[in-house]
Amino acid sequence: MDRYAYYKEAFGQLPMPFAFVDLDRLDHNAREIARAAGDKKIRIASKSLRCVDVMRRLLDADPVFQGIMCFTAAEAAFLADQGFDDLLLGYPQYHPRHIAELADWIKEGRTVAFMVDSVEHVEQLERLAKERGTVFAVCIDIDMSVQYPGLRFGVWRSPIQVWEQLKPVVERIVQSDWLKLDGLMGYEAQVAGVGDRMPASTLKNKLVRALKKRSIAEAARRRGDAVERIAAMNVPLRFVNAGGTGSLDSSRNEPWVTEMTAGSGFYSPVLFDYYSNFKYEPAAGFAVEIVRKPRQDIVTCMGGGYTSSGSAGSEKLPQPYLPEGLKLFGREGVGEVQTPLLCRGGIPLAIGDPVFFRHAKAGELSERFLTLHAVSQGQIVGEYATYRGMGECFL
């Protein structure tokens, strides 16, 4: 199939720029992620989607998809208002206002778990739970990064690595009349979120693969030890959460893990091209219009400057996707209002034609557009509002 001609025909009447989601490919990726989960459940990471309609579609697709990992309390309250349940706050929350909103949903019977990694977090939640007169479920985040001489492989998240750091947090929760220890989470970001097949980086890729292998073993040991010690205190856990899209094949092997988180793999953005252990299909992107031809082999598009978060680097830029053979200019990259592209191989493009891009990450695409135009079998079949399109902006 000529995918460029397919999208050009399907979206031919839409003014640009616009964002889209290919439902056929989204469904394919969902099936592959469900298969990769083995006997575990998949919790959907909302930050990587930021679209209520897409999340509903995934939750309806297969019973393996169960629950949402949210990124702020305000977002969790919004999702509760949209009818979602089994909400896990993926990050600690501290400000009372939105936590209080969630307390009201908890009173109505919604399942919500707050993330903590310190006694300070625990005591703040305890105060607010007591004020609202309801018990809060909490999940403890343990750090999965590994330290070598001169190298920290992983991200700076929880301060808890060993039992001596975890024990006082567990004990403080267990002692409280207003809190319940509901779950344990350990996110091995250096496995799930780091590509090991980056272009022109042969030696680095080999090093990353070796470090990932060691990290997988350490993550399993750390999670297993924490679960065993908590069980010895006669404290039951409803769930043990692990991993991300990039580590499903390893996290699923831990018998104490009950669920894994996945998000970006459903859209499969550019950074997901650089993993050796899986391959999903690009299912989301955006289109910009060619408005100039400065030279026969150069076209200039209107807009396109939707750079992703993280450390600055060319890998964080959206990339021209279709038609094939287009290349960004190193000195200009993607621009605020225009993006020039070099056309290699004599691509016949004219003023007014679309160029389809893929975002480097997944959910951040939805922060730049009000809707995702949903395409299936060559037809636009829906218009899915993003968080931004529903008037919401959480981070």
Protein Blocks (a to p, Z undefined) as FASTA:
>chain_A
ZZklmmmmmmmmpccddddddfklmmmmmmmmmmmnomaccdddfklnopaklmmmmmmm
pmklgcjddfbfklmmmmmmnopahiadfbdcfblklmmmmmmmmmnopacddddfbfkl
mmmmmmmmmmnopacdddddddfbdcdehiacdddfbfbfbfklmmmmmmmmmmpmkbcc
fbdcdddfklmmcccbbghilkmmmmmmmmmmmmmmmmmmmmmmmmmmmmmnopacfbdc
edjfklmmmmmmpmklmbdcdfklmnopaklmmcfkbccddfbdcddddfbdfbfkbccd
eejiaccedjddfklpccdfbdghiacdfklmpafkbccdddehhiacdehiacddddfb
lmlmmmmpfbdcddeehiafbdcddfklnopafZZ
